Amino acid sequence: MTRIAHVFAAAALAAGIAAAGEHGSKVASTPQWEKLKTLVGEWDSSTVEGAKKPPTHLSVRMTGGGSAMMHWMAAGTPHEMVTMFAMDKDDLLATHYCAAHNQPRMRAVPGGTADRIAFEFKDGTNIRPGDGYMGRLVLTFVDADHHDEEWGYVMDGKLSSDTFHYTRVATAAK
């Protein structure tokens, strides 16, 4: 591409981004989505797996111009997983990129309380008959610095759950 073509391409891209920003999102928000966004930050947790209580780190951040939230669990470990939360019209969805190599999608259940969001399995990719998958997630907001996540794994039609108890990591004063 010539230098002039690069300049025109960059100008067109900038104009498109500016136009998108002026019009804003037409996607609805919900109280559940607004509550979920309060999780942005760094978290440490533990979970009980039999007699063990392994620590887990969680990073939560907004992406896509505020249209999606990335929930990044156990980064750099064999159990690293990412869950992306976003609104799909009036539905709050969670897509879980699992260490089991599948991607279940869950939809927030309407109703409930302001401090509890439950997600139930909607559909997914790379899930064959007989495969295990995450089929349920319940987020319970204890206070601004504590929340619990109950993850439900479905295998052979049976749901088993592990609960993570998260504490917000204090940020260093600048």
C-alpha positions in Angstrom: 0.0 0.0 0.0 1.2 3.5 -0.7 1.8 6.1 2.0 -1.3 8.0 0.8 -3.4 4.9 1.0 -2.2 4.3 4.6 -3.2 7.8 5.5 -6.7 7.4 4.0 -7.2 4.1 5.7 -6.1 5.5 9.1 -8.5 8.5 8.6 -11.4 6.2 7.7 -10.7 4.0 10.7 -10.6 7.0 13.0 -13.8 8.4 11.6 -15.6 5.1 12.1 -14.4 4.8 15.7 -15.5 8.4 16.4 -18.9 7.8 14.8 -19.5 4.7 16.8 -18.6 6.6 20.0 -21.1 9.4 19.2 -24.0 7.0 18.7 -23.3 4.9 21.8 -24.6 1.4 22.4 -28.1 0.4 21.6 -27.8 -2.6 24.0 -29.9 -2.5 27.1 -28.4 -2.6 30.5 -29.9 -4.4 33.5 -29.3 -4.1 37.3 -27.5 -7.5 37.1 -25.1 -6.1 34.5 -24.4 -3.0 36.5 -23.8 -5.1 39.7 -21.5 -7.4 37.8 -19.3 -4.5 36.7 -18.5 -3.8 40.4 -16.3 -6.8 40.3 -13.7 -5.0 38.2 -10.3 -5.4 40.0 -8.0 -8.1 41.4 -9.2 -10.9 43.8 -7.7 -13.7 45.8 -9.7 -16.7 46.9 -9.7 -20.2 48.2 -12.0 -23.1 47.5 -12.5 -26.4 49.2 -11.7 -29.4 47.0 -11.9 -32.4 49.4 -9.5 -31.6 52.2 -7.4 -29.1 50.1 -7.9 -25.4 50.0 -5.9 -24.1 47.0 -5.5 -20.4 46.5 -6.8 -18.9 43.3 -6.3 -15.4 41.8 -8.9 -13.7 39.7 -8.5 -10.6 37.5 -11.7 -8.8 36.3 -11.7 -6.0 33.7 -13.9 -4.3 31.2 -13.1 -4.5 27.5 -14.7 -3.7 24.1 -15.4 -0.1 25.0 -17.2 -1.2 28.2 -19.5 -3.7 26.3 -17.9 -6.8 27.8 -16.3 -7.9 31.1 -13.4 -10.4 31.2 -13.2 -12.7 34.2 -9.7 -14.3 34.1 -9.2 -17.1 36.7 -5.9 -18.7 37.6 -3.8 -17.1 35.0 -0.6 -18.9 34.1 -1.8 -22.2 35.6 -3.0 -25.5 34.0 -6.5 -24.5 35.3 -6.5 -21.0 33.7 -10.0 -20.1 32.4 -11.6 -17.0 31.0 -15.3 -16.1 31.3 -16.6 -13.3 29.2 -19.8 -11.5 30.3 -21.8 -9.3 28.0 -25.4 -8.1 27.3 -27.1 -9.7 24.3 -30.1 -7.4 23.8 -32.0 -7.9 27.1 -30.1 -11.0 28.2 -26.9 -11.1 30.3 -24.7 -13.9 29.0 -21.6 -15.6 30.3 -19.3 -17.5 27.9 -16.9 -19.7 29.8 -13.7 -20.7 28.0 -13.0 -23.9 30.0 -9.9 -25.9 30.7 -12.1 -28.8 29.6 -11.7 -27.3 26.0 -15.3 -26.4 25.6 -17.2 -23.1 25.7 -20.5 -23.3 27.5 -22.8 -20.2 27.4 -25.0 -19.4 30.3 -27.8 -16.9 30.6 -28.6 -14.9 33.8 -31.8 -16.0 35.4 -34.3 -13.1 35.6 -35.2 -11.9 39.1 -33.4 -12.9 42.2 -32.0 -10.4 44.6 -29.6 -7.5 44.1 -26.8 -9.4 45.7 -27.2 -12.7 43.8 -26.9 -13.4 40.1 -27.5 -17.0 38.9 -26.6 -18.2 35.4 -28.0 -21.4 33.8 -26.7 -23.3 30.8 -28.0 -22.0 27.5 -25.8 -23.7 24.9 -22.2 -24.1 24.0 -19.5 -25.2 21.6 -17.3 -28.2 21.6 -19.7 -30.1 23.9 -20.3 -33.6 22.7 -22.7 -36.1 24.2 -21.1 -37.4 27.4 -18.7 -34.4 27.8 -18.6 -32.5 31.1 -19.2 -28.8 31.1 -19.9 -25.8 33.3 -23.6 -25.6 33.5 -24.3 -23.2 36.4 -22.7 -20.1 38.0 -24.0 -18.3 41.0 -22.4 -15.0 42.0 -23.2 -13.8 45.5 -22.1 -10.3 46.5 -21.2 -10.2 50.2 -19.9 -6.6 50.3 -17.7 -4.4 48.1 -14.6 -6.4 49.0 -16.0 -10.0 49.1 -18.0 -12.2 46.8 -18.6 -15.9 46.3 -18.7 -17.8 43.1 -20.4 -21.2 42.9 -19.4 -23.0 39.8 -21.6 -26.0 38.8 -20.0 -28.7 36.6 -22.4 -31.1 34.7 -21.1 -34.7 34.1 -23.3 -37.6 33.1 -26.4 -35.5 33.8 -25.3 -34.8 37.4 -24.3 -31.3 38.8 -21.4 -31.0 41.2 -20.3 -27.6 42.6 -17.3 -25.8 44.0 -17.5 -22.5 45.7 -14.8 -19.9 45.6 -14.7 -17.2 48.3 -13.1 -14.1 46.9 -11.5 -11.1 48.7 -10.6 -8.0 46.8 -6.8 -7.3 46.7 -6.1 -3.9 48.1 -4.3 -1.7 45.6 -1.2 0.1 46.6 -1.5 3.8 47.3 0.2 6.0 44.8 
